[in-house]
Amino acid sequence: MLGYNARSVFKNKASLEAVLHSYQYDIVFVNETWLTPSKVFQLEDRQYQIVRNDDSEGYRGTAILYKSELQVCLVQLPESLKFLSISLVKVIMQ
Protein backbone atom coordinates (compact mmCIF):
# COMPACT_ATOMS: atom_id res chain seq x y z
CA MET A 1 0.00 0.00 0.00
CA LEU A 2 1.07 3.54 -0.66
CA GLY A 3 -0.16 6.95 0.46
CA TYR A 4 0.37 9.61 -2.24
CA ASN A 5 -0.21 13.36 -1.91
CA ALA A 6 -0.85 14.27 -5.54
CA ARG A 7 -1.46 18.03 -5.41
CA SER A 8 -3.29 17.53 -8.72
CA VAL A 9 -3.33 14.10 -10.32
CA PHE A 10 -3.34 15.73 -13.77
CA LYS A 11 -0.22 17.80 -13.05
CA ASN A 12 1.60 14.87 -11.41
CA LYS A 13 0.23 11.99 -13.48
CA ALA A 14 3.66 11.02 -14.87
CA SER A 15 5.13 10.82 -11.36
CA LEU A 16 2.24 8.72 -10.06
CA GLU A 17 2.44 6.36 -13.02
CA ALA A 18 6.22 5.99 -12.61
CA VAL A 19 5.74 4.98 -8.97
CA LEU A 20 3.00 2.50 -9.88
CA HIS A 21 5.10 1.00 -12.67
CA SER A 22 8.26 0.72 -10.53
CA TYR A 23 6.77 -0.71 -7.37
CA GLN A 24 3.50 -2.38 -8.44
CA TYR A 25 1.53 -1.41 -5.32
CA ASP A 26 -1.76 -3.25 -4.87
CA ILE A 27 -3.52 -0.27 -3.26
CA VAL A 28 -2.71 3.44 -3.43
CA PHE A 29 -4.44 6.08 -1.32
CA VAL A 30 -4.34 9.47 -3.06
CA ASN A 31 -5.19 12.77 -1.44
CA GLU A 32 -5.32 16.27 -2.95
CA THR A 33 -6.52 14.91 -6.32
CA TRP A 34 -7.96 18.30 -7.31
CA LEU A 35 -10.60 16.69 -9.54
CA THR A 36 -14.19 17.71 -10.14
CA PRO A 37 -16.86 15.09 -10.83
CA SER A 38 -16.96 16.07 -14.52
CA LYS A 39 -13.22 15.48 -15.12
CA VAL A 40 -12.21 12.16 -16.63
CA PHE A 41 -8.99 10.75 -15.21
CA GLN A 42 -7.50 7.44 -16.32
CA LEU A 43 -4.10 5.91 -15.87
CA GLU A 44 -2.13 4.46 -18.76
CA ASP A 45 -1.80 1.27 -16.69
CA ARG A 46 -5.30 -0.18 -16.98
CA GLN A 47 -4.69 -2.79 -14.26
CA TYR A 48 -5.83 -0.23 -11.66
CA GLN A 49 -9.42 0.67 -10.82
CA ILE A 50 -10.16 4.05 -9.27
CA VAL A 51 -12.66 5.07 -6.58
CA ARG A 52 -12.92 8.86 -6.35
CA ASN A 53 -14.43 11.41 -4.01
CA ASP A 54 -14.12 14.69 -5.92
CA ASP A 55 -14.57 18.25 -4.75
CA SER A 56 -17.20 20.23 -6.66
CA GLU A 57 -14.79 23.18 -6.95
CA GLY A 58 -11.73 21.12 -7.94
CA TYR A 59 -9.87 21.38 -4.66
CA ARG A 60 -9.10 18.68 -2.11
CA GLY A 61 -10.45 15.30 -3.20
CA THR A 62 -9.38 11.75 -2.55
CA ALA A 63 -9.04 8.56 -4.53
CA ILE A 64 -8.20 4.93 -3.97
CA LEU A 65 -6.45 3.05 -6.75
CA TYR A 66 -6.49 -0.73 -6.53
CA LYS A 67 -5.45 -3.57 -8.78
CA SER A 68 -8.34 -5.05 -10.71
CA GLU A 69 -7.74 -8.58 -9.46
CA LEU A 70 -8.48 -7.57 -5.85
CA GLN A 71 -11.93 -8.22 -4.46
CA VAL A 72 -13.19 -4.80 -3.46
CA CYS A 73 -16.56 -3.62 -2.20
CA LEU A 74 -17.45 0.05 -2.34
CA VAL A 75 -18.50 1.41 1.04
CA GLN A 76 -21.18 4.08 1.17
CA LEU A 77 -20.33 6.95 3.46
CA PRO A 78 -22.76 7.79 6.24
CA GLU A 79 -24.56 11.09 5.66
CA SER A 80 -22.60 12.69 8.50
CA LEU A 81 -19.32 12.18 6.59
CA LYS A 82 -20.41 13.03 3.03
CA PHE A 83 -19.13 16.60 3.25
CA LEU A 84 -15.59 15.39 3.94
CA SER A 85 -13.06 14.39 1.28
CA ILE A 86 -13.11 10.70 2.16
CA SER A 87 -13.07 7.63 -0.07
CA LEU A 88 -13.78 4.20 1.37
CA VAL A 89 -13.48 0.69 0.00
CA LYS A 90 -13.46 -2.68 1.67
CA VAL A 91 -10.73 -5.02 0.42
CA ILE A 92 -11.37 -8.73 0.90
CA MET A 93 -8.08 -10.45 1.72
CA GLN A 94 -7.77 -14.12 0.84
Backbone as XML, in Angstrom:
<?xml version="1.0"?>
<chain id="A" units="angstrom">
  <residue number="1" name="MET">
    <atom name="N" x="0.841" y="-1.178" z="0.000"/>
    <atom name="CA" x="0.000" y="0.000" z="0.000"/>
    <atom name="C" x="0.886" y="1.241" z="0.000"/>
  </residue>
  <residue number="2" name="LEU">
    <atom name="N" x="0.343" y="2.279" z="-0.582"/>
    <atom name="CA" x="1.071" y="3.540" z="-0.655"/>
    <atom name="C" x="0.108" y="4.686" z="-0.400"/>
  </residue>
  <residue number="3" name="GLY">
    <atom name="N" x="0.559" y="5.682" z="0.324"/>
    <atom name="CA" x="-0.157" y="6.946" z="0.458"/>
    <atom name="C" x="0.540" y="7.967" z="-0.421"/>
  </residue>
  <residue number="4" name="TYR">
    <atom name="N" x="-0.219" y="8.698" z="-1.258"/>
    <atom name="CA" x="0.370" y="9.611" z="-2.235"/>
    <atom name="C" x="-0.359" y="10.946" z="-2.199"/>
  </residue>
  <residue number="5" name="ASN">
    <atom name="N" x="0.361" y="12.018" z="-1.889"/>
    <atom name="CA" x="-0.209" y="13.364" z="-1.912"/>
    <atom name="C" x="0.032" y="13.933" z="-3.302"/>
  </residue>
  <residue number="6" name="ALA">
    <atom name="N" x="-1.007" y="13.949" z="-4.124"/>
    <atom name="CA" x="-0.850" y="14.266" z="-5.543"/>
    <atom name="C" x="-0.704" y="15.750" z="-5.833"/>
  </residue>
  <residue number="7" name="ARG">
    <atom name="N" x="-1.396" y="16.597" z="-5.088"/>
    <atom name="CA" x="-1.458" y="18.025" z="-5.407"/>
    <atom name="C" x="-1.747" y="18.224" z="-6.890"/>
  </residue>
  <residue number="8" name="SER">
    <atom name="N" x="-2.769" y="17.549" z="-7.354"/>
    <atom name="CA" x="-3.288" y="17.532" z="-8.721"/>
    <atom name="C" x="-2.795" y="16.289" z="-9.452"/>
  </residue>
  <residue number="9" name="VAL">
    <atom name="N" x="-3.700" y="15.332" z="-9.616"/>
    <atom name="CA" x="-3.333" y="14.104" z="-10.321"/>
    <atom name="C" x="-3.049" y="14.371" z="-11.802"/>
  </residue>
  <residue number="10" name="PHE">
    <atom name="N" x="-3.648" y="15.406" z="-12.375"/>
    <atom name="CA" x="-3.335" y="15.733" z="-13.767"/>
    <atom name="C" x="-1.907" y="16.268" z="-13.876"/>
  </residue>
  <residue number="11" name="LYS">
    <atom name="N" x="-1.553" y="17.184" z="-13.003"/>
    <atom name="CA" x="-0.223" y="17.799" z="-13.051"/>
    <atom name="C" x="0.873" y="16.772" z="-12.740"/>
  </residue>
  <residue number="12" name="ASN">
    <atom name="N" x="0.590" y="15.828" z="-11.856"/>
    <atom name="CA" x="1.603" y="14.873" z="-11.409"/>
    <atom name="C" x="1.321" y="13.442" z="-11.878"/>
  </residue>
  <residue number="13" name="LYS">
    <atom name="N" x="0.589" y="13.307" z="-12.965"/>
    <atom name="CA" x="0.227" y="11.990" z="-13.483"/>
    <atom name="C" x="1.470" y="11.155" z="-13.835"/>
  </residue>
  <residue number="14" name="ALA">
    <atom name="N" x="2.452" y="11.752" z="-14.472"/>
    <atom name="CA" x="3.663" y="11.016" z="-14.867"/>
    <atom name="C" x="4.394" y="10.472" z="-13.644"/>
  </residue>
  <residue number="15" name="SER">
    <atom name="N" x="4.467" y="11.261" z="-12.594"/>
    <atom name="CA" x="5.129" y="10.824" z="-11.360"/>
    <atom name="C" x="4.373" y="9.672" z="-10.707"/>
  </residue>
  <residue number="16" name="LEU">
    <atom name="N" x="3.060" y="9.784" z="-10.634"/>
    <atom name="CA" x="2.239" y="8.725" z="-10.057"/>
    <atom name="C" x="2.377" y="7.442" z="-10.866"/>
  </residue>
  <residue number="17" name="GLU">
    <atom name="N" x="2.320" y="7.546" z="-12.181"/>
    <atom name="CA" x="2.435" y="6.356" z="-13.017"/>
    <atom name="C" x="3.823" y="5.722" z="-12.920"/>
  </residue>
  <residue number="18" name="ALA">
    <atom name="N" x="4.864" y="6.535" z="-12.773"/>
    <atom name="CA" x="6.220" y="5.993" z="-12.612"/>
    <atom name="C" x="6.329" y="5.190" z="-11.319"/>
  </residue>
  <residue number="19" name="VAL">
    <atom name="N" x="5.732" y="5.703" z="-10.249"/>
    <atom name="CA" x="5.742" y="4.982" z="-8.971"/>
    <atom name="C" x="4.969" y="3.669" z="-9.094"/>
  </residue>
  <residue number="20" name="LEU">
    <atom name="N" x="3.804" y="3.708" z="-9.717"/>
    <atom name="CA" x="2.998" y="2.495" z="-9.882"/>
    <atom name="C" x="3.722" y="1.467" z="-10.730"/>
  </residue>
  <residue number="21" name="HIS">
    <atom name="N" x="4.377" y="1.917" z="-11.782"/>
    <atom name="CA" x="5.105" y="1.004" z="-12.668"/>
    <atom name="C" x="6.319" y="0.388" z="-11.957"/>
  </residue>
  <residue number="22" name="SER">
    <atom name="N" x="7.035" y="1.182" z="-11.193"/>
    <atom name="CA" x="8.261" y="0.718" z="-10.533"/>
    <atom name="C" x="8.010" y="-0.225" z="-9.377"/>
  </residue>
  <residue number="23" name="TYR">
    <atom name="N" x="6.959" y="0.037" z="-8.607"/>
    <atom name="CA" x="6.766" y="-0.708" z="-7.368"/>
    <atom name="C" x="5.554" y="-1.624" z="-7.357"/>
  </residue>
  <residue number="24" name="GLN">
    <atom name="N" x="4.650" y="-1.484" z="-8.309"/>
    <atom name="CA" x="3.496" y="-2.378" z="-8.436"/>
    <atom name="C" x="2.689" y="-2.513" z="-7.143"/>
  </residue>
  <residue number="25" name="TYR">
    <atom name="N" x="2.356" y="-1.386" z="-6.526"/>
    <atom name="CA" x="1.526" y="-1.409" z="-5.319"/>
    <atom name="C" x="0.156" y="-1.987" z="-5.643"/>
  </residue>
  <residue number="26" name="ASP">
    <atom name="N" x="-0.408" y="-2.716" z="-4.698"/>
    <atom name="CA" x="-1.757" y="-3.248" z="-4.870"/>
    <atom name="C" x="-2.811" y="-2.173" z="-4.630"/>
  </residue>
  <residue number="27" name="ILE">
    <atom name="N" x="-2.559" y="-1.311" z="-3.644"/>
    <atom name="CA" x="-3.523" y="-0.273" z="-3.262"/>
    <atom name="C" x="-2.768" y="1.035" z="-3.060"/>
  </residue>
  <residue number="28" name="VAL">
    <atom name="N" x="-3.310" y="2.119" z="-3.600"/>
    <atom name="CA" x="-2.709" y="3.443" z="-3.429"/>
    <atom name="C" x="-3.797" y="4.399" z="-2.958"/>
  </residue>
  <residue number="29" name="PHE">
    <atom name="N" x="-3.530" y="5.066" z="-1.854"/>
    <atom name="CA" x="-4.445" y="6.082" z="-1.321"/>
    <atom name="C" x="-3.935" y="7.445" z="-1.781"/>
  </residue>
  <residue number="30" name="VAL">
    <atom name="N" x="-4.758" y="8.182" z="-2.498"/>
    <atom name="CA" x="-4.342" y="9.466" z="-3.063"/>
    <atom name="C" x="-5.164" y="10.578" z="-2.421"/>
  </residue>
  <residue number="31" name="ASN">
    <atom name="N" x="-4.469" y="11.602" z="-1.927"/>
    <atom name="CA" x="-5.186" y="12.775" z="-1.438"/>
    <atom name="C" x="-4.763" y="13.984" z="-2.271"/>
  </residue>
  <residue number="32" name="GLU">
    <atom name="N" x="-5.545" y="15.060" z="-2.162"/>
    <atom name="CA" x="-5.316" y="16.268" z="-2.953"/>
    <atom name="C" x="-5.354" y="15.965" z="-4.453"/>
  </residue>
  <residue number="33" name="THR">
    <atom name="N" x="-6.406" y="15.257" z="-4.897"/>
    <atom name="CA" x="-6.519" y="14.914" z="-6.316"/>
    <atom name="C" x="-6.843" y="16.123" z="-7.184"/>
  </residue>
  <residue number="34" name="TRP">
    <atom name="N" x="-7.545" y="17.077" z="-6.632"/>
    <atom name="CA" x="-7.957" y="18.300" z="-7.314"/>
    <atom name="C" x="-8.793" y="17.991" z="-8.563"/>
  </residue>
  <residue number="35" name="LEU">
    <atom name="N" x="-9.694" y="17.054" z="-8.446"/>
    <atom name="CA" x="-10.595" y="16.695" z="-9.541"/>
    <atom name="C" x="-12.013" y="17.156" z="-9.230"/>
  </residue>
  <residue number="36" name="THR">
    <atom name="N" x="-12.760" y="17.479" z="-10.270"/>
    <atom name="CA" x="-14.190" y="17.714" z="-10.135"/>
    <atom name="C" x="-14.902" y="16.487" z="-10.703"/>
  </residue>
  <residue number="37" name="PRO">
    <atom name="N" x="-16.146" y="16.262" z="-10.330"/>
    <atom name="CA" x="-16.863" y="15.085" z="-10.831"/>
    <atom name="C" x="-16.932" y="14.992" z="-12.354"/>
  </residue>
  <residue number="38" name="SER">
    <atom name="N" x="-16.853" y="16.107" z="-13.057"/>
    <atom name="CA" x="-16.960" y="16.074" z="-14.515"/>
    <atom name="C" x="-15.638" y="15.744" z="-15.220"/>
  </residue>
  <residue number="39" name="LYS">
    <atom name="N" x="-14.523" y="15.763" z="-14.495"/>
    <atom name="CA" x="-13.224" y="15.483" z="-15.116"/>
    <atom name="C" x="-12.980" y="13.980" z="-15.223"/>
  </residue>
  <residue number="40" name="VAL">
    <atom name="N" x="-12.571" y="13.558" z="-16.409"/>
    <atom name="CA" x="-12.214" y="12.157" z="-16.631"/>
    <atom name="C" x="-10.729" y="12.007" z="-16.338"/>
  </residue>
  <residue number="41" name="PHE">
    <atom name="N" x="-10.395" y="11.026" z="-15.514"/>
    <atom name="CA" x="-8.993" y="10.747" z="-15.208"/>
    <atom name="C" x="-8.768" y="9.248" z="-15.309"/>
  </residue>
  <residue number="42" name="GLN">
    <atom name="N" x="-7.849" y="8.853" z="-16.175"/>
    <atom name="CA" x="-7.503" y="7.444" z="-16.317"/>
    <atom name="C" x="-5.994" y="7.312" z="-16.360"/>
  </residue>
  <residue number="43" name="LEU">
    <atom name="N" x="-5.518" y="6.228" z="-15.823"/>
    <atom name="CA" x="-4.097" y="5.912" z="-15.874"/>
    <atom name="C" x="-3.784" y="5.143" z="-17.146"/>
  </residue>
  <residue number="44" name="GLU">
    <atom name="N" x="-2.556" y="5.254" z="-17.607"/>
    <atom name="CA" x="-2.127" y="4.456" z="-18.756"/>
    <atom name="C" x="-2.172" y="2.974" z="-18.406"/>
  </residue>
  <residue number="45" name="ASP">
    <atom name="N" x="-1.805" y="2.659" z="-17.172"/>
    <atom name="CA" x="-1.796" y="1.274" z="-16.692"/>
    <atom name="C" x="-3.214" y="0.890" z="-16.308"/>
  </residue>
  <residue number="46" name="ARG">
    <atom name="N" x="-3.875" y="0.148" z="-17.172"/>
    <atom name="CA" x="-5.297" y="-0.182" z="-16.983"/>
    <atom name="C" x="-5.538" y="-1.285" z="-15.956"/>
  </residue>
  <residue number="47" name="GLN">
    <atom name="N" x="-4.475" y="-1.758" z="-15.270"/>
    <atom name="CA" x="-4.692" y="-2.790" z="-14.262"/>
    <atom name="C" x="-5.249" y="-2.205" z="-12.963"/>
  </residue>
  <residue number="48" name="TYR">
    <atom name="N" x="-5.324" y="-0.879" z="-12.868"/>
    <atom name="CA" x="-5.832" y="-0.230" z="-11.663"/>
    <atom name="C" x="-7.241" y="0.308" z="-11.882"/>
  </residue>
  <residue number="49" name="GLN">
    <atom name="N" x="-8.095" y="0.067" z="-10.896"/>
    <atom name="CA" x="-9.422" y="0.668" z="-10.825"/>
    <atom name="C" x="-9.321" y="1.877" z="-9.895"/>
  </residue>
  <residue number="50" name="ILE">
    <atom name="N" x="-10.217" y="2.822" z="-10.065"/>
    <atom name="CA" x="-10.162" y="4.049" z="-9.271"/>
    <atom name="C" x="-11.516" y="4.320" z="-8.623"/>
  </residue>
  <residue number="51" name="VAL">
    <atom name="N" x="-11.490" y="4.589" z="-7.322"/>
    <atom name="CA" x="-12.660" y="5.071" z="-6.583"/>
    <atom name="C" x="-12.333" y="6.496" z="-6.189"/>
  </residue>
  <residue number="52" name="ARG">
    <atom name="N" x="-13.191" y="7.438" z="-6.577"/>
    <atom name="CA" x="-12.916" y="8.859" z="-6.350"/>
    <atom name="C" x="-13.976" y="9.509" z="-5.481"/>
  </residue>
  <residue number="53" name="ASN">
    <atom name="N" x="-13.528" y="10.499" z="-4.717"/>
    <atom name="CA" x="-14.430" y="11.406" z="-4.014"/>
    <atom name="C" x="-13.952" y="12.807" z="-4.361"/>
  </residue>
  <residue number="54" name="ASP">
    <atom name="N" x="-14.566" y="13.410" z="-5.374"/>
    <atom name="CA" x="-14.118" y="14.689" z="-5.916"/>
    <atom name="C" x="-14.743" y="15.862" z="-5.180"/>
  </residue>
  <residue number="55" name="ASP">
    <atom name="N" x="-14.078" y="16.996" z="-5.297"/>
    <atom name="CA" x="-14.574" y="18.249" z="-4.751"/>
    <atom name="C" x="-15.280" y="19.005" z="-5.866"/>
  </residue>
  <residue number="56" name="SER">
    <atom name="N" x="-16.436" y="19.548" z="-5.611"/>
    <atom name="CA" x="-17.204" y="20.226" z="-6.658"/>
    <atom name="C" x="-16.467" y="21.433" z="-7.232"/>
  </residue>
  <residue number="57" name="GLU">
    <atom name="N" x="-15.545" y="22.016" z="-6.473"/>
    <atom name="CA" x="-14.794" y="23.180" z="-6.950"/>
    <atom name="C" x="-13.402" y="22.817" z="-7.462"/>
  </residue>
  <residue number="58" name="GLY">
    <atom name="N" x="-13.035" y="21.535" z="-7.427"/>
    <atom name="CA" x="-11.734" y="21.115" z="-7.940"/>
    <atom name="C" x="-10.585" y="21.229" z="-6.955"/>
  </residue>
  <residue number="59" name="TYR">
    <atom name="N" x="-10.900" y="21.355" z="-5.692"/>
    <atom name="CA" x="-9.872" y="21.381" z="-4.655"/>
    <atom name="C" x="-10.032" y="20.124" z="-3.812"/>
  </residue>
  <residue number="60" name="ARG">
    <atom name="N" x="-9.069" y="19.854" z="-2.994"/>
    <atom name="CA" x="-9.101" y="18.684" z="-2.111"/>
    <atom name="C" x="-9.321" y="17.424" z="-2.947"/>
  </residue>
  <residue number="61" name="GLY">
    <atom name="N" x="-10.135" y="16.531" z="-2.482"/>
    <atom name="CA" x="-10.455" y="15.304" z="-3.204"/>
    <atom name="C" x="-9.536" y="14.151" z="-2.839"/>
  </residue>
  <residue number="62" name="THR">
    <atom name="N" x="-10.122" y="12.953" z="-2.853"/>
    <atom name="CA" x="-9.376" y="11.746" z="-2.552"/>
    <atom name="C" x="-9.683" y="10.687" z="-3.601"/>
  </residue>
  <residue number="63" name="ALA">
    <atom name="N" x="-8.812" y="9.694" z="-3.646"/>
    <atom name="CA" x="-9.036" y="8.558" z="-4.532"/>
    <atom name="C" x="-8.331" y="7.346" z="-3.955"/>
  </residue>
  <residue number="64" name="ILE">
    <atom name="N" x="-8.856" y="6.184" z="-4.289"/>
    <atom name="CA" x="-8.204" y="4.929" z="-3.965"/>
    <atom name="C" x="-8.011" y="4.194" z="-5.284"/>
  </residue>
  <residue number="65" name="LEU">
    <atom name="N" x="-6.766" y="3.841" z="-5.573"/>
    <atom name="CA" x="-6.449" y="3.045" z="-6.748"/>
    <atom name="C" x="-6.177" y="1.633" z="-6.261"/>
  </residue>
  <residue number="66" name="TYR">
    <atom name="N" x="-6.740" y="0.647" z="-6.936"/>
    <atom name="CA" x="-6.486" y="-0.733" z="-6.530"/>
    <atom name="C" x="-6.416" y="-1.605" z="-7.771"/>
  </residue>
  <residue number="67" name="LYS">
    <atom name="N" x="-5.608" y="-2.660" z="-7.661"/>
    <atom name="CA" x="-5.449" y="-3.572" z="-8.782"/>
    <atom name="C" x="-6.761" y="-4.304" z="-9.039"/>
  </residue>
  <residue number="68" name="SER">
    <atom name="N" x="-7.062" y="-4.477" z="-10.308"/>
    <atom name="CA" x="-8.344" y="-5.050" z="-10.714"/>
    <atom name="C" x="-8.592" y="-6.446" z="-10.164"/>
  </residue>
  <residue number="69" name="GLU">
    <atom name="N" x="-7.530" y="-7.210" z="-9.925"/>
    <atom name="CA" x="-7.738" y="-8.582" z="-9.455"/>
    <atom name="C" x="-8.134" y="-8.664" z="-7.979"/>
  </residue>
  <residue number="70" name="LEU">
    <atom name="N" x="-8.060" y="-7.567" z="-7.251"/>
    <atom name="CA" x="-8.478" y="-7.573" z="-5.847"/>
    <atom name="C" x="-9.997" y="-7.584" z="-5.750"/>
  </residue>
  <residue number="71" name="GLN">
    <atom name="N" x="-10.494" y="-8.261" z="-4.738"/>
    <atom name="CA" x="-11.932" y="-8.224" z="-4.461"/>
    <atom name="C" x="-12.197" y="-7.001" z="-3.600"/>
  </residue>
  <residue number="72" name="VAL">
    <atom name="N" x="-12.943" y="-6.067" z="-4.143"/>
    <atom name="CA" x="-13.187" y="-4.798" z="-3.463"/>
    <atom name="C" x="-14.677" y="-4.510" z="-3.461"/>
  </residue>
  <residue number="73" name="CYS">
    <atom name="N" x="-15.168" y="-4.051" z="-2.325"/>
    <atom name="CA" x="-16.562" y="-3.618" z="-2.203"/>
    <atom name="C" x="-16.554" y="-2.125" z="-1.900"/>
  </residue>
  <residue number="74" name="LEU">
    <atom name="N" x="-17.325" y="-1.373" z="-2.640"/>
    <atom name="CA" x="-17.451" y="0.049" z="-2.337"/>
    <atom name="C" x="-18.242" y="0.207" z="-1.050"/>
  </residue>
  <residue number="75" name="VAL">
    <atom name="N" x="-17.834" y="1.153" z="-0.230"/>
    <atom name="CA" x="-18.497" y="1.415" z="1.041"/>
    <atom name="C" x="-19.166" y="2.780" z="0.940"/>
  </residue>
  <residue number="76" name="GLN">
    <atom name="N" x="-20.451" y="2.817" z="1.191"/>
    <atom name="CA" x="-21.183" y="4.079" z="1.173"/>
    <atom name="C" x="-20.878" y="4.850" z="2.454"/>
  </residue>
  <residue number="77" name="LEU">
    <atom name="N" x="-20.583" y="6.112" z="2.295"/>
    <atom name="CA" x="-20.327" y="6.953" z="3.460"/>
    <atom name="C" x="-21.622" y="7.275" z="4.178"/>
  </residue>
  <residue number="78" name="PRO">
    <atom name="N" x="-21.585" y="7.308" z="5.512"/>
    <atom name="CA" x="-22.757" y="7.786" z="6.242"/>
    <atom name="C" x="-22.992" y="9.264" z="5.903"/>
  </residue>
  <residue number="79" name="GLU">
    <atom name="N" x="-24.216" y="9.701" z="5.991"/>
    <atom name="CA" x="-24.559" y="11.088" z="5.661"/>
    <atom name="C" x="-23.704" y="12.085" z="6.441"/>
  </residue>
  <residue number="80" name="SER">
    <atom name="N" x="-23.367" y="11.755" z="7.675"/>
    <atom name="CA" x="-22.600" y="12.687" z="8.504"/>
    <atom name="C" x="-21.183" y="12.914" z="7.988"/>
  </residue>
  <residue number="81" name="LEU">
    <atom name="N" x="-20.680" y="12.041" z="7.105"/>
    <atom name="CA" x="-19.321" y="12.176" z="6.585"/>
    <atom name="C" x="-19.267" y="12.601" z="5.118"/>
  </residue>
  <residue number="82" name="LYS">
    <atom name="N" x="-20.399" y="12.766" z="4.474"/>
    <atom name="CA" x="-20.409" y="13.032" z="3.033"/>
    <atom name="C" x="-19.792" y="14.371" z="2.653"/>
  </residue>
  <residue number="83" name="PHE">
    <atom name="N" x="-19.709" y="15.307" z="3.568"/>
    <atom name="CA" x="-19.127" y="16.603" z="3.248"/>
    <atom name="C" x="-17.608" y="16.560" z="3.287"/>
  </residue>
  <residue number="84" name="LEU">
    <atom name="N" x="-17.037" y="15.512" z="3.848"/>
    <atom name="CA" x="-15.586" y="15.392" z="3.941"/>
    <atom name="C" x="-15.009" y="14.760" z="2.684"/>
  </residue>
  <residue number="85" name="SER">
    <atom name="N" x="-13.748" y="15.012" z="2.419"/>
    <atom name="CA" x="-13.057" y="14.393" z="1.285"/>
    <atom name="C" x="-12.551" y="13.023" z="1.721"/>
  </residue>
  <residue number="86" name="ILE">
    <atom name="N" x="-13.449" y="12.051" z="1.717"/>
    <atom name="CA" x="-13.115" y="10.696" z="2.162"/>
    <atom name="C" x="-13.558" y="9.718" z="1.092"/>
  </residue>
  <residue number="87" name="SER">
    <atom name="N" x="-12.704" y="8.750" z="0.788"/>
    <atom name="CA" x="-13.069" y="7.634" z="-0.075"/>
    <atom name="C" x="-12.898" y="6.361" z="0.736"/>
  </residue>
  <residue number="88" name="LEU">
    <atom name="N" x="-13.855" y="5.452" z="0.623"/>
    <atom name="CA" x="-13.781" y="4.198" z="1.367"/>
    <atom name="C" x="-14.010" y="3.024" z="0.439"/>
  </residue>
  <residue number="89" name="VAL">
    <atom name="N" x="-13.222" y="1.981" z="0.626"/>
    <atom name="CA" x="-13.479" y="0.686" z="-0.005"/>
    <atom name="C" x="-13.167" y="-0.381" z="1.027"/>
  </residue>
  <residue number="90" name="LYS">
    <atom name="N" x="-13.736" y="-1.526" z="0.826"/>
    <atom name="CA" x="-13.457" y="-2.677" z="1.667"/>
    <atom name="C" x="-12.737" y="-3.697" z="0.798"/>
  </residue>
  <residue number="91" name="VAL">
    <atom name="N" x="-11.518" y="-4.062" z="1.174"/>
    <atom name="CA" x="-10.732" y="-5.018" z="0.420"/>
    <atom name="C" x="-10.848" y="-6.371" z="1.108"/>
  </residue>
  <residue number="92" name="ILE">
    <atom name="N" x="-11.212" y="-7.387" z="0.349"/>
    <atom name="CA" x="-11.367" y="-8.731" z="0.904"/>
    <atom name="C" x="-10.058" y="-9.489" z="0.695"/>
  </residue>
  <residue number="93" name="MET">
    <atom name="N" x="-9.371" y="-9.780" z="1.779"/>
    <atom name="CA" x="-8.078" y="-10.453" z="1.715"/>
    <atom name="C" x="-8.314" y="-11.965" z="1.749"/>
  </residue>
  <residue number="94" name="GLN">
    <atom name="N" x="-7.633" y="-12.667" z="0.872"/>
    <atom name="CA" x="-7.773" y="-14.125" z="0.845"/>
    <atom name="C" x="-6.447" y="-14.788" z="1.101"/>
  </residue>
</chain>
